[in-house]
Amino acid sequence: MQSAGNFDRAMDNMGRSMNKQFVILAMGGLVILSGCGKRNAEVEAANDQGVPVRIMRVEMRQLADVSSLPGVLEPVSELWIAAEQGGRIVEMNVDEGDRVAAADTLFSVDARVLKMGLRQARIDAENAARDAERHKRLAEDGALAERDYDQVIFRRDMTDAALRLSEVMVARCSVLAPQNGVVDQRLVDAGEYVNEGQAVLRLVNADRLHAVIDVPERDIIHIKQAMPVGITVVAAGSFHTGKVDFVAMTADRSTHTFRVKVAVDNDAGTLRGGMLIDACVNRGVRDVITVPLTAVVPRRGEHVVFLAENGHAVMRRVQIVDFSGEDAIVAGLEAGERVIIDGHRGMRDGVPVRVDEDVPGAAGHGVVTCGDHRTEKEPAQ
């Protein structure tokens, strides 16, 4: 009986302890629910106020339709200079990298034998001229038959022609520069023997170069003689302006492209033949809508922007057509719509927004781009 009483008292104490724990847990739950309610109230207040954003009203722009075509620089004139007379080179006046002017003597071949022949030809011509003058008087006096006089005149003319030939052969022993330029390569040194017609050096005129580009059929209709073309040197990133100097009349049968040469001045001497370039061909002007590239959000294989409409964010799918500097040319927007350009990261469709700043959009003119270089285009009148 005593043990039964002890058991009853133990169970009573356990019940009172469990009731206390339940009360404590219940009070803790009320505190947590109270905190959650407070946070929800704060979120609802923030949603009522809206996410702060910056917007831009998009406008229709006139943008130059530019096609970028790869090409290569080539010297306008590149000549292989050959020996005009066979013999040993006795004088080499230039080295690789030397700049020469037209009519400068580049090198000379041994002309001693030819000069001796020239001296003999000059003596023969002088004697023949004196004989012709003496026989002329005899013929005028009737003391010389006409046939004999003709033979004297023939000999005079032949010796005179031989003299002229000897002078030319001696002159050909000294090779002159046919144009201004730079000695780009030299194949022979002084003292070496060369044959007539053997290449000795290459002379390049680099004052002007041609940017050679192969233009597709869809673009060739926009290429006109003397039209300006922007040239960007790929390696250096430097920008130059040239003019169309040549347009092929027929296309390459294998590539169906037309060879076009754009003349580019090289006053600074920084351009070299063989440099890779990008040529920007202006195909006209088109009306486009652009937005900052940062305003476009990739989402599930598509591109979207968010518009601010009636205090809420509205998601709009767009298509990126092209790029213009730091802007994207897009399809799917209308002029006057308000695109969110800041505060849209992680945004969802329908979220309340608050416009903190309304940035004016570009309108009326576009940006002509060529590589990383830009020039503003005048507004259309």
MOLINLIN-V605195 format. One record per residue. N is the residue number from 1. D_FIRST is the distance of its C-alpha to the first C-alpha in Angstrom with 1 decimal. Layout:
N	D_FIRST
N	D_FIRST
This chain:
1	0.0
2	3.7
3	5.4
4	5.1
5	6.4
6	8.8
7	10.0
8	10.8
9	12.7
10	14.5
11	15.7
12	16.9
13	18.8
14	20.4
15	21.6
16	23.2
17	24.9
18	26.3
19	27.6
20	29.5
21	30.9
22	32.1
23	33.8
24	35.5
25	36.7
26	38.0
27	39.9
28	41.4
29	42.6
30	44.2
31	46.1
32	47.3
33	48.4
34	50.2
35	52.0
36	53.0
37	54.3
38	56.4
39	57.9
40	58.7
41	60.4
42	62.4
43	63.5
44	64.5
45	66.5
46	68.2
47	68.9
48	70.4
49	72.6
50	73.7
51	74.3
52	77.3
53	80.2
54	83.9
55	86.2
56	89.8
57	91.9
58	93.6
59	97.4
60	99.9
61	101.9
62	105.2
63	104.5
64	107.0
65	106.4
66	106.8
67	106.9
68	106.2
69	108.3
70	108.3
71	111.6
72	113.5
73	116.1
74	119.5
75	122.7
76	125.3
77	127.9
78	127.3
79	130.5
80	131.2
81	134.3
82	136.5
83	139.6
84	142.7
85	144.9
86	144.2
87	144.5
88	142.8
89	140.9
90	142.6
91	140.7
92	137.1
93	136.6
94	133.0
95	129.5
96	126.3
97	124.9
98	128.3
99	129.3
100	132.8
101	135.1
102	137.4
103	140.6
104	139.2
105	140.4
106	137.4
107	139.1
108	142.6
109	144.0
110	146.9
111	150.0
112	152.9
113	154.4
114	154.2
115	155.7
116	158.7
117	159.1
118	158.9
119	161.7
120	163.9
121	163.2
122	164.1
123	167.5
124	168.3
125	167.5
126	169.7
127	172.6
128	172.3
129	172.3
130	175.5
131	177.2
132	176.2
133	177.8
134	181.0
135	181.4
136	180.8
137	184.0
138	185.9
139	184.6
140	185.7
141	189.2
142	189.4
143	189.6
144	186.4
145	185.5
146	182.6
147	180.9
148	181.1
149	179.7
150	176.7
151	175.9
152	175.9
153	173.6
154	171.3
155	171.1
156	170.3
157	167.5
158	166.0
159	166.0
160	164.5
161	161.6
162	161.1
163	160.9
164	158.2
165	156.2
166	156.4
167	155.2
168	152.2
169	151.3
170	151.4
171	149.3
172	146.7
173	146.1
174	144.3
175	141.3
176	140.4
177	137.2
178	137.4
179	134.9
180	132.6
181	129.5
182	127.4
183	128.0
184	124.7
185	125.7
186	128.6
187	129.3
188	132.4
189	133.5
190	136.9
191	139.1
192	137.7
193	139.9
194	139.2
195	140.8
196	142.1
197	139.1
198	136.4
199	133.5
200	133.4
201	130.8
202	128.8
203	129.4
204	126.7
205	127.3
206	123.9
207	125.1
208	123.8
209	121.4
210	120.4
211	116.8
212	117.0
213	114.4
214	114.1
215	113.5
216	111.9
217	113.8
218	111.6
219	112.4
220	116.1
221	117.2
222	116.0
223	118.0
224	121.4
225	124.1
226	123.7
227	120.3
228	118.0
229	115.0
230	112.2
231	111.8
232	108.7
233	109.0
234	105.7
235	105.5
236	106.7
237	105.4
238	108.7
239	110.0
240	113.7
241	115.7
242	118.4
243	120.7
244	121.2
245	124.3
246	124.3
247	122.7
248	123.2
249	124.9
250	123.1
251	119.5
252	118.5
253	118.2
254	115.1
255	113.0
256	114.7
257	114.8
258	117.8
259	118.8
260	119.1
261	120.3
262	119.5
263	121.7
264	119.9
265	121.6
266	120.7
267	122.3
268	119.6
269	119.9
270	116.1
271	116.2
272	116.8
273	117.8
274	114.9
275	112.2
276	109.7
277	109.6
278	108.0
279	110.5
280	109.4
281	111.5
282	111.3
283	111.1
284	111.3
285	108.9
286	105.9
287	103.6
288	100.0
289	96.7
290	95.0
291	91.7
292	90.4
293	89.1
294	85.8
295	85.2
296	85.0
297	81.5
298	81.2
299	78.5
300	77.8
301	81.3
302	82.9
303	84.1
304	82.9
305	83.6
306	81.7
307	83.5
308	82.6
309	82.8
310	81.5
311	79.1
312	77.6
313	78.2
314	79.8
315	80.1
316	83.5
317	84.5
318	87.8
319	90.2
320	91.6
321	95.3
322	96.7
323	96.3
324	98.4
325	97.5
326	94.0
327	93.9
328	93.1
329	95.4
330	93.1
331	93.4
332	91.1
333	91.5
334	93.9
335	95.8
336	94.0
337	90.4
338	88.1
339	86.6
340	83.7
341	84.9
342	82.1
343	78.4
344	78.2
345	76.4
346	73.2
347	74.1
348	73.2
349	75.1
350	74.4
351	72.9
352	74.1
353	76.7
354	78.5
355	82.1
356	82.7
357	86.2
358	88.8
359	91.1
360	94.5
361	95.3
362	98.5
363	101.2
364	104.9
365	105.5
366	104.1
367	103.8
368	106.1
369	104.3
370	105.7
371	103.3
372	101.6
373	104.6
374	105.0
375	107.8
376	107.4
377	109.3
378	111.2
379	109.9
380	111.6
381	114.2
